[in-house]
């Protein structure tokens, strides 16, 4: 199947001047990570001299240096160079899933004009690290195409009910909020036709700066310390979960400093904290670790897929289940902080799924009692 990558270009131009420059943030990021210009040049597949000339051109254009060289310590970014890199990482975290969606839409539109027409599985799911890993492995499977669109938790089930997708990704919290979250999904589940596929669990909590300088260990601490917060967008399942947690703890969102500041992915809010534009955010542990943040666990979520019974029995879907159960996927999940492959690929009816939810709720209440 044809794969399309859409990438952004950082082009700068001064007002009133036709001159433009393109800053390759990958070069600056590699210098930041390694402290070596030679490594940055090799990573960009350019000569050392060419990379050095580029950096000099960029510095001359902005009027401030982007890097500094220290004897015995290699090359480091200046404060301005660091700011550019962090801006690039925030941009990628914010726009990455949307660009993937656009690329997939384009691939779907031009597919009818091509001779190769593999079996295409339409997946609508909330953005997540394990979903990306599954897609990566499925892309290697011959004869199977994956049309993956990142949509909100609720919208993915709506898509399945309306026949707009074959697989719907759903994540639900364990514990006190489980029954409430399941209730909001029930109206879109067909007990006769739908089947639930176990996928992974993931840890959800507060992302804080390394060393946790504000000593935040709870939602109450976020309010009491007046920590700068960055929230998720209203349509995301993670935002719904956070709002439910606030209600559970009796916290008014108006008392959270920055609750109206929003980003659209787990990685985007993590990058916001890492670049010191906020003190804390809520999301998955994997995103926190990706940006070198500390993580305060609040709860565990189960991530499932839902599909129609008829589709489950098709050959392409059986191959998807084989990939889910395979060692490559399990190794990939094990490398994601906070993710665990639990009963991955096992199938249950909607009623069996709901019964398991009720049983866990009873156990939870007994433990509290």
Buried (B, 14 or more C-beta within 10 A) or exposed (E): BEEEEBEEEEEEEEEEEEEEBEBBBEBBBBBBEBBBBEBBBBBBEBEEEEBBEBBEEBBEBBEEBBBEEEEEEBBBBBEBBBEBBBBBBBBBBBBBBBBBBEBBEEBBEEBEEEEEEBBBBBBBBBBBBBBBBBBEBBEEBEEBBBBBBBBBBBBBBBBBBEEBBBBBBBBBBBBBBBBBBBEBBEEBBEEEBBBBBBBBBBBBBBBBBEEBEBEBEEBEBBBEBEBBBBBBBEEBBBBBBBBBBBEEEEBEBEEBBBBEBBBBBBBBBBBBBBBEBBBBBBBBBBBBBBBEBBBBEBBBBBBBBBBBEEBBEBEBBEBBBEBBBBEEBBEBBEEBBBBBBBBBBEBBBBEEBBEBBEEBBEEBEEEEE
